[in-house]
Structures are given as structure tokens and as C-alpha cells.
Amino acid sequence: MISDDRVERALRHLREFASRAAELITGITPKDLVDEGGLNPYMVVSLGIKNIRDAVELFVYRRVERSLGTSFGNVIEAFLRDLLGGIRGRDHFECRRQGESHGYAGGM
């Protein structure tokens, strides 16, 4: 059996690591994001990004919006295909040139 003292000493390493990681993350500034993170400085100012929480929120929202937009587009396409007896958009004649699929906008 492992003693409580050994468990507590071992857990101390994890707690110290978590504390240092939290300090590093909360210490990130918009200037760091622009200088080292590659963010567009005009975007940072125009969106009012003041801290790492604002930046993370922006990127999470963008990711979720893109994912949901793509997924919903696929659902709507399948819905209309089944409802109206059609074919996939990429297989539609107007979306193809010389037998190659160019996607929806590229083939129009």
C-alpha cells in the first residue's frame, strides 16, 4: 500500500506544473499573440481582444461556426436530395467541367 504522504508528495509535482502552466497561459497578452502568434494586429484591435480568454473565445467560436456550417450544409444537401429525388451537388452537371469535379462554386 502506498502511504498518504507519498501520494501527497507525488501530487505536489502535478499541482506545481498546473500552477506554472496557468501562469504561462494567463500571462499571454494580445501583443504576444501578434508578435509571436501570428495574429493580425488590425483584427486584434478591431475585435477588442484584450487577453488570452478573448482570443481563445474567438478561435473556438470560429471553429464551431465553420464546423456547424459545413455539417449543416451537408445535412441540407442530403435532405433536399432525398426530398426532391436529386443527386449530390458535386455530381450535378453544372458543377462539373470536362468530367472533373470542381466543387460548387468552382464549376459555376
DSSP file (Angstrom, degrees, kcal/mol; ACC not computed):
  #  RESIDUE AA STRUCTURE BP1 BP2  ACC     N-H-->O    O-->H-N    N-H-->O    O-->H-N    TCO  KAPPA ALPHA  PHI   PSI    X-CA   Y-CA   Z-CA
    1    1 A M              0   0    0      0, 0.0     2,-0.4     0, 0.0     0, 0.0   0.000 360.0 360.0 360.0 137.5    0.0    0.0    0.0
    2    2 A I        -     0   0    0      1,-0.1     5,-0.0     2,-0.0     2,-0.0  -0.714 360.0-119.8 -86.9 131.7    1.3    3.5   -0.9
    3    3 A S     >  -     0   0    0     -2,-0.4     4,-2.0     1,-0.1     5,-0.2  -0.289  14.5-120.5 -70.7 155.1    1.3    5.9    2.0
    4    4 A D  H  > S+     0   0    0      1,-0.2     4,-2.6     2,-0.2     5,-0.2   0.844 113.9  58.5 -61.1 -34.5   -0.8    9.1    2.0
    5    5 A D  H  > S+     0   0    0      2,-0.2     4,-2.4     1,-0.2    -1,-0.2   0.912 106.3  46.8 -63.6 -43.1    2.5   11.0    2.4
    6    6 A R  H  > S+     0   0    0      2,-0.2     4,-2.5     1,-0.2    -2,-0.2   0.900 112.2  50.4 -66.4 -40.3    3.9    9.6   -0.8
    7    7 A V  H  X S+     0   0    0     -4,-2.0     4,-2.7     2,-0.2    -2,-0.2   0.928 111.6  48.3 -62.1 -44.6    0.7   10.2   -2.7
    8    8 A E  H  X S+     0   0    0     -4,-2.6     4,-1.5     2,-0.2    -2,-0.2   0.908 111.8  48.8 -64.0 -42.5    0.7   13.8   -1.4
    9    9 A R  H  X S+     0   0    0     -4,-2.4     4,-0.8     1,-0.2    -1,-0.2   0.907 113.2  47.9 -63.0 -41.0    4.4   14.4   -2.4
   10   10 A A  H >X S+     0   0    0     -4,-2.5     4,-0.9     1,-0.2     3,-0.8   0.911 109.7  51.8 -66.5 -42.2    3.8   12.9   -5.8
   11   11 A L  H 3X S+     0   0    0     -4,-2.7     4,-2.5     1,-0.2    -1,-0.2   0.788  95.7  71.2 -65.3 -26.9    0.7   15.0   -6.4
   12   12 A R  H 3X S+     0   0    0     -4,-1.5     4,-2.7     1,-0.2    -1,-0.2   0.878  93.7  55.5 -57.2 -38.0    2.7   18.1   -5.5
   13   13 A H  H <X S+     0   0    0     -3,-0.8     4,-2.1    -4,-0.8    -1,-0.2   0.911 109.2  46.2 -61.8 -42.5    4.6   17.8   -8.8
   14   14 A L  H  X S+     0   0    0     -4,-0.9     4,-2.6     2,-0.2    -2,-0.2   0.904 112.4  50.0 -67.4 -41.0    1.3   17.8  -10.7
   15   15 A R  H  X S+     0   0    0     -4,-2.5     4,-2.3     2,-0.2    -2,-0.2   0.919 111.2  48.7 -63.6 -43.4    0.0   20.8   -8.8
   16   16 A E  H  X S+     0   0    0     -4,-2.7     4,-2.4     2,-0.2    -1,-0.2   0.907 112.0  49.4 -64.1 -41.0    3.1   22.8   -9.3
   17   17 A F  H  X S+     0   0    0     -4,-2.1     4,-2.7    -5,-0.2    -2,-0.2   0.941 111.1  49.1 -62.4 -46.8    3.1   22.0  -13.0
   18   18 A A  H  X S+     0   0    0     -4,-2.6     4,-2.3     1,-0.2    -2,-0.2   0.879 111.0  50.9 -60.8 -38.7   -0.6   23.1  -13.3
   19   19 A S  H  X S+     0   0    0     -4,-2.3     4,-2.1     2,-0.2    -1,-0.2   0.928 111.5  46.3 -65.6 -45.5    0.2   26.3  -11.5
   20   20 A R  H  X S+     0   0    0     -4,-2.4     4,-2.3     2,-0.2    -2,-0.2   0.908 112.7  50.8 -63.5 -41.4    3.1   27.2  -13.8
   21   21 A A  H  X S+     0   0    0     -4,-2.7     4,-2.5     1,-0.2    -2,-0.2   0.914 109.3  50.6 -63.0 -42.5    1.1   26.3  -16.9
   22   22 A A  H  X S+     0   0    0     -4,-2.3     4,-2.8     1,-0.2     5,-0.2   0.901 109.8  50.7 -62.7 -40.7   -1.8   28.5  -15.7
   23   23 A E  H  X S+     0   0    0     -4,-2.1     4,-1.3     1,-0.2    -1,-0.2   0.906 110.9  48.9 -63.1 -41.3    0.6   31.4  -15.1
   24   24 A L  H  < S+     0   0    0     -4,-2.3     4,-0.3     2,-0.2    -2,-0.2   0.924 114.7  44.7 -63.4 -44.3    2.1   31.0  -18.6
   25   25 A I  H >< S+     0   0    0     -4,-2.5     3,-1.4     1,-0.2    -2,-0.2   0.942 114.8  45.5 -68.3 -47.9   -1.4   30.9  -20.2
   26   26 A T  H 3< S+     0   0    0     -4,-2.8    -1,-0.2     1,-0.3    26,-0.2   0.718 106.6  62.9 -70.6 -17.6   -2.9   33.8  -18.3
   27   27 A G  T 3< S+     0   0    0     -4,-1.3     2,-0.3    -5,-0.2    -1,-0.3   0.541  75.8 110.8 -82.5  -6.1    0.3   35.8  -18.9
   28   28 A I    <   -     0   0    0     -3,-1.4    24,-0.7    -4,-0.3    -3,-0.0  -0.536  53.2-163.4 -71.9 129.6   -0.2   35.8  -22.7
   29   29 A T     >  -     0   0    0     -2,-0.3     4,-2.1    22,-0.1     3,-0.2  -0.678  34.8-107.3-109.2 163.7   -1.0   39.3  -23.9
   30   30 A P  H  > S+     0   0    0      0, 0.0     4,-2.0     0, 0.0     5,-0.2   0.865 122.6  57.8 -56.0 -34.7   -2.5   40.5  -27.2
   31   31 A K  H  > S+     0   0    0      1,-0.2     4,-3.3     2,-0.2     5,-0.3   0.913 105.4  49.3 -62.1 -41.7    1.0   41.8  -28.0
   32   32 A D  H  >>S+     0   0    0     -3,-0.2     4,-2.9     1,-0.2     5,-1.2   0.905 109.1  52.7 -61.2 -41.7    2.3   38.2  -27.6
   33   33 A L  H  <5S+     0   0    0     -4,-2.1     6,-2.2     3,-0.2     4,-0.2   0.868 116.4  39.1 -64.1 -36.2   -0.4   36.9  -29.9
   34   34 A V  H  X5S+     0   0    0     -4,-2.0     4,-0.7     4,-0.2    -2,-0.2   0.946 122.6  39.6 -76.4 -51.4    0.5   39.4  -32.6
   35   35 A D  H  <5S+     0   0    0     -4,-3.3    -3,-0.2    -5,-0.2    -2,-0.2   0.879 137.6  11.9 -69.1 -39.8    4.3   39.3  -32.2
   36   36 A E  T  <5S+     0   0    0     -4,-2.9    -3,-0.2    -5,-0.3    -1,-0.2   0.644 126.0  53.2-114.4 -20.3    4.7   35.5  -31.7
   37   37 A G  T  4<S-     0   0    0     -5,-1.2    -3,-0.2    -4,-0.2    -4,-0.1   0.516  97.9-121.9-100.1  -5.9    1.3   34.0  -32.5
   38   38 A G     <  +     0   0    0     -4,-0.7    -4,-0.2    -6,-0.2     2,-0.2   0.636  53.9 155.4  79.5  12.7    0.8   35.4  -36.0
   39   39 A L        -     0   0    0     -6,-2.2    -1,-0.2    -9,-0.1    -2,-0.1  -0.479  52.4-107.0 -73.4 146.0   -2.5   37.2  -35.3
   40   40 A N     >  -     0   0    0      1,-0.2     4,-2.1    -2,-0.2     3,-0.3  -0.601  23.4-145.1 -71.0 122.7   -3.3   40.1  -37.5
   41   41 A P  H  > S+     0   0    0      0, 0.0     4,-2.1     0, 0.0     5,-0.2   0.839  98.6  54.4 -63.3 -32.5   -2.9   43.3  -35.3
   42   42 A Y  H  > S+     0   0    0      2,-0.2     4,-2.8     1,-0.2     5,-0.2   0.880 108.3  49.5 -67.2 -37.2   -5.8   45.0  -37.0
   43   43 A M  H  > S+     0   0    0     -3,-0.3     4,-2.3     2,-0.2     6,-0.2   0.911 108.8  52.7 -66.6 -41.8   -8.1   42.1  -36.2
   44   44 A V  H  <>S+     0   0    0     -4,-2.1     5,-2.2     1,-0.2     4,-0.4   0.927 115.2  40.7 -59.5 -45.9   -6.9   42.2  -32.6
   45   45 A V  H ><5S+     0   0    0     -4,-2.1     3,-1.0     3,-0.2    -2,-0.2   0.937 115.3  49.5 -69.1 -46.8   -7.7   45.9  -32.2
   46   46 A S  H 3<5S+     0   0    0     -4,-2.8    -2,-0.2     1,-0.3    -1,-0.2   0.823 114.5  45.0 -66.4 -29.9  -11.0   45.8  -34.2
   47   47 A L  T 3<5S-     0   0    0     -4,-2.3    -1,-0.3    -5,-0.2    -2,-0.2   0.478 109.3-123.0 -90.9  -2.2  -12.3   42.8  -32.2
   48   48 A G  T < 5 +     0   0    0     -3,-1.0     2,-0.5    -4,-0.4    -3,-0.2   0.837  40.7 179.0  68.4  33.1  -11.2   44.3  -28.9
   49   49 A I      < +     0   0    0     -5,-2.2    -1,-0.2    -6,-0.2     3,-0.1  -0.578  10.9 162.7 -72.0 118.4   -9.1   41.3  -27.9
   50   50 A K        +     0   0    0     -2,-0.5     2,-0.3     1,-0.2    -1,-0.2   0.585  57.7   6.9-113.0 -16.7   -7.6   42.2  -24.6
   51   51 A N  S  > S-     0   0    0    -22,-0.1     4,-1.7   -21,-0.1     3,-0.2  -0.925  83.8 -85.9-157.0 177.9   -6.4   38.9  -23.2
   52   52 A I  H  > S+     0   0    0    -24,-0.7     4,-2.9    -2,-0.3     5,-0.2   0.831 121.0  60.0 -64.3 -32.7   -6.0   35.2  -23.9
   53   53 A R  H  > S+     0   0    0      1,-0.2     4,-2.5     2,-0.2    -1,-0.2   0.920 105.1  48.6 -62.5 -43.1   -9.5   34.5  -22.9
   54   54 A D  H  > S+     0   0    0     -3,-0.2     4,-2.2     2,-0.2    -1,-0.2   0.914 113.5  47.6 -61.2 -42.6  -10.8   36.8  -25.7
   55   55 A A  H  X S+     0   0    0     -4,-1.7     4,-2.3     2,-0.2    -2,-0.2   0.921 112.5  47.6 -66.8 -44.3   -8.5   35.2  -28.2
   56   56 A V  H  X S+     0   0    0     -4,-2.9     4,-2.7     1,-0.2     5,-0.2   0.923 110.9  52.2 -62.5 -44.1   -9.4   31.7  -27.3
   57   57 A E  H  X S+     0   0    0     -4,-2.5     4,-2.7    -5,-0.2     5,-0.2   0.917 109.1  50.9 -58.2 -44.4  -13.1   32.5  -27.4
   58   58 A L  H  X S+     0   0    0     -4,-2.2     4,-2.5     1,-0.2    -1,-0.2   0.940 113.1  44.1 -58.5 -49.3  -12.7   34.0  -30.9
   59   59 A F  H  X S+     0   0    0     -4,-2.3     4,-2.2     2,-0.2    -2,-0.2   0.866 113.7  49.8 -69.0 -36.0  -11.0   30.9  -32.2
   60   60 A V  H  X S+     0   0    0     -4,-2.7     4,-2.8     2,-0.2     5,-0.2   0.941 112.4  47.6 -66.4 -46.2  -13.4   28.5  -30.5
   61   61 A Y  H  X S+     0   0    0     -4,-2.7     4,-2.8    -5,-0.2    -2,-0.2   0.914 112.3  49.7 -60.3 -42.8  -16.4   30.3  -31.9
   62   62 A R  H  X S+     0   0    0     -4,-2.5     4,-2.4    -5,-0.2    -1,-0.2   0.916 112.8  47.2 -62.6 -42.3  -14.8   30.4  -35.4
   63   63 A R  H  X S+     0   0    0     -4,-2.2     4,-2.5     2,-0.2    -2,-0.2   0.926 114.0  46.2 -65.7 -45.1  -14.1   26.7  -35.3
   64   64 A V  H  X S+     0   0    0     -4,-2.8     4,-3.1     2,-0.2     5,-0.3   0.919 112.7  50.6 -64.2 -43.2  -17.6   25.8  -34.1
   65   65 A E  H  X S+     0   0    0     -4,-2.8     4,-2.6    -5,-0.2    -2,-0.2   0.926 112.6  46.0 -62.3 -44.9  -19.2   28.1  -36.7
   66   66 A R  H  X S+     0   0    0     -4,-2.4     4,-2.4    -5,-0.2     5,-0.2   0.928 115.0  47.1 -62.8 -44.8  -17.2   26.6  -39.5
   67   67 A S  H  X S+     0   0    0     -4,-2.5     4,-2.7     1,-0.2    -2,-0.2   0.934 115.5  43.9 -64.0 -47.1  -17.9   23.0  -38.4
   68   68 A L  H  X S+     0   0    0     -4,-3.1     4,-3.0     2,-0.2     5,-0.3   0.889 112.6  53.3 -66.4 -38.1  -21.6   23.6  -37.9
   69   69 A G  H  X S+     0   0    0     -4,-2.6     4,-2.0    -5,-0.3    -2,-0.2   0.926 113.0  42.8 -62.2 -44.7  -21.9   25.5  -41.2
   70   70 A T  H  X S+     0   0    0     -4,-2.4     4,-2.1     2,-0.2    -2,-0.2   0.936 116.4  47.6 -66.5 -46.7  -20.2   22.6  -43.1
   71   71 A S  H  X S+     0   0    0     -4,-2.7     4,-2.2    -5,-0.2    -2,-0.2   0.920 112.9  48.1 -61.5 -44.4  -22.2   20.0  -41.3
   72   72 A F  H  X S+     0   0    0     -4,-3.0     4,-2.9     1,-0.2     5,-0.2   0.887 108.6  54.8 -66.5 -37.3  -25.5   21.8  -41.7
   73   73 A G  H  X S+     0   0    0     -4,-2.0     4,-2.3    -5,-0.3    -1,-0.2   0.912 109.2  47.9 -59.7 -42.4  -24.7   22.3  -45.4
   74   74 A N  H  X S+     0   0    0     -4,-2.1     4,-2.4     2,-0.2    -2,-0.2   0.891 112.1  49.5 -64.8 -39.9  -24.2   18.5  -45.8
   75   75 A V  H  X S+     0   0    0     -4,-2.2     4,-2.8     2,-0.2    -2,-0.2   0.928 111.5  48.3 -65.6 -44.7  -27.5   17.8  -43.9
   76   76 A I  H  X S+     0   0    0     -4,-2.9     4,-2.9     2,-0.2     5,-0.3   0.912 111.1  51.1 -62.7 -42.1  -29.4   20.3  -46.0
   77   77 A E  H  X S+     0   0    0     -4,-2.3     4,-2.6    -5,-0.2    -1,-0.2   0.939 113.0  44.7 -60.3 -47.1  -28.0   18.8  -49.2
   78   78 A A  H  X S+     0   0    0     -4,-2.4     4,-2.6     2,-0.2     5,-0.3   0.907 112.9  52.4 -63.4 -41.6  -28.9   15.2  -48.1
   79   79 A F  H  X S+     0   0    0     -4,-2.8     4,-2.8     1,-0.2    -2,-0.2   0.949 113.9  41.6 -58.2 -51.5  -32.4   16.4  -47.0
   80   80 A L  H  X S+     0   0    0     -4,-2.9     4,-2.9     2,-0.2     6,-0.4   0.875 112.9  54.4 -67.7 -36.8  -33.1   18.1  -50.4
   81   81 A R  H  X>S+     0   0    0     -4,-2.6     5,-1.3    -5,-0.3     4,-1.0   0.933 115.4  39.2 -61.4 -45.6  -31.6   15.2  -52.3
   82   82 A D  H  <5S+     0   0    0     -4,-2.6    -2,-0.2     3,-0.2    -1,-0.2   0.897 118.7  47.9 -71.6 -39.5  -33.9   12.7  -50.6
   83   83 A L  H  <5S+     0   0    0     -4,-2.8    -2,-0.2    -5,-0.3    -3,-0.2   0.916 124.6  28.8 -66.8 -44.2  -36.9   15.0  -50.6
   84   84 A L  H  <5S-     0   0    0     -4,-2.9    -1,-0.2    -5,-0.2    -2,-0.2   0.416 105.6-117.3-102.1   0.6  -36.7   16.0  -54.3
   85   85 A G  T  <5 +     0   0    0     -4,-1.0    -3,-0.2    -5,-0.2    -4,-0.2   0.854  65.8 141.7  70.0  34.6  -35.0   12.9  -55.6
   86   86 A G      < -     0   0    0     -5,-1.3     2,-0.2    -6,-0.4    -1,-0.1  -0.055  47.6-106.6 -95.0-163.5  -31.9   14.7  -56.8
   87   87 A I        -     0   0    0      1,-0.1    -1,-0.1     2,-0.0     5,-0.1  -0.725  47.5 -72.6-119.3 170.5  -28.2   13.9  -56.9
   88   88 A R    >>  -     0   0    0     -2,-0.2     3,-1.2     1,-0.1     4,-0.6  -0.328  44.2-119.0 -61.9 147.5  -25.3   15.2  -54.8
   89   89 A G  G >4 S+     0   0    0      1,-0.3     3,-1.3     2,-0.2     6,-0.2   0.884 113.5  54.7 -56.0 -41.6  -24.3   18.8  -55.6
   90   90 A R  G 34 S+     0   0    0      1,-0.3    -1,-0.3    11,-0.1    13,-0.2   0.702 107.2  51.9 -69.5 -17.2  -20.8   17.8  -56.7
   91   91 A D  G <4 S+     0   0    0     -3,-1.2    -1,-0.3    10,-0.1    -2,-0.2   0.497  83.4 113.8 -93.6  -4.7  -22.3   15.3  -59.2
   92   92 A H  S X< S-     0   0    0     -3,-1.3     3,-1.8    -4,-0.6     4,-0.2  -0.442  75.5-123.4 -69.9 139.9  -24.6   17.9  -60.7
   93   93 A F  G >  S+     0   0    0      1,-0.3     3,-1.8     2,-0.2    -1,-0.1   0.861 109.2  55.2 -52.5 -44.2  -23.8   18.7  -64.4
   94   94 A E  G 3  S+     0   0    0      1,-0.3    -1,-0.3     3,-0.0    -4,-0.1   0.683 104.5  55.5 -66.8 -16.7  -23.3   22.5  -63.8
   95   95 A C  G <  S+     0   0    0     -3,-1.8     7,-1.5    -6,-0.2     2,-0.4   0.301 101.2  70.7 -97.9   9.1  -20.8   21.7  -61.1
   96   96 A R  E <   -A  101   0A   0     -3,-1.8     2,-0.4    11,-0.2     5,-0.2  -0.964  57.5-168.9-127.8 143.4  -18.5   19.7  -63.3
   97   97 A R  E >  S-A  100   0A   0      3,-2.0     3,-2.7    -2,-0.4    -3,-0.0  -0.999  75.2 -13.0-130.6 132.1  -16.3   20.6  -66.3
   98   98 A Q  T 3  S-     0   0    0     -2,-0.4    -1,-0.1     1,-0.3     3,-0.1   0.833 126.6 -57.2  47.8  39.8  -14.7   18.2  -68.6
   99   99 A G  T 3  S+     0   0    0      1,-0.2     2,-0.4     0, 0.0    -1,-0.3   0.489 112.7 115.6  77.1   2.6  -15.6   15.3  -66.3
  100  100 A E  E <   -A   97   0A   0     -3,-2.7    -3,-2.0     2,-0.0     2,-0.4  -0.878  66.2-125.3-107.8 138.3  -13.7   16.8  -63.3
  101  101 A S  E     +A   96   0A   0     -2,-0.4    -5,-0.2    -5,-0.2     3,-0.1  -0.669  28.6 174.0 -79.2 128.9  -15.4   17.9  -60.2
  102  102 A H     >  -     0   0    0     -7,-1.5     4,-0.6    -2,-0.4     6,-0.1   0.206  45.6-113.0-116.4  11.5  -14.6   21.5  -59.3
  103  103 A G  H  >  -     0   0    0     -8,-0.3     4,-1.1   -13,-0.2    -1,-0.4  -0.180  47.0 -59.2  78.2-179.7  -17.0   21.8  -56.3
  104  104 A Y  H  4 S+     0   0    0      2,-0.2     4,-0.3     1,-0.2     3,-0.2   0.970 132.8  29.7 -68.0 -56.8  -20.0   24.0  -56.2
  105  105 A A  H >4 S+     0   0    0      1,-0.2     3,-1.0     2,-0.2    -1,-0.2   0.866 116.4  58.0 -76.0 -35.9  -18.5   27.5  -56.8
  106  106 A G  H 3< S+     0   0    0     -4,-0.6    -1,-0.2     1,-0.2    -3,-0.2   0.770 107.4  47.4 -67.5 -25.4  -15.6   26.4  -58.9
  107  107 A G  T 3<        0   0    0     -4,-1.1    -1,-0.2    -3,-0.2   -11,-0.2   0.475 360.0 360.0 -95.5  -1.7  -17.8   24.7  -61.5
  108  108 A M    <         0   0    0     -3,-1.0    -1,-0.2    -4,-0.3    -2,-0.1   0.484 360.0 360.0 -86.1 360.0  -20.3   27.5  -61.9
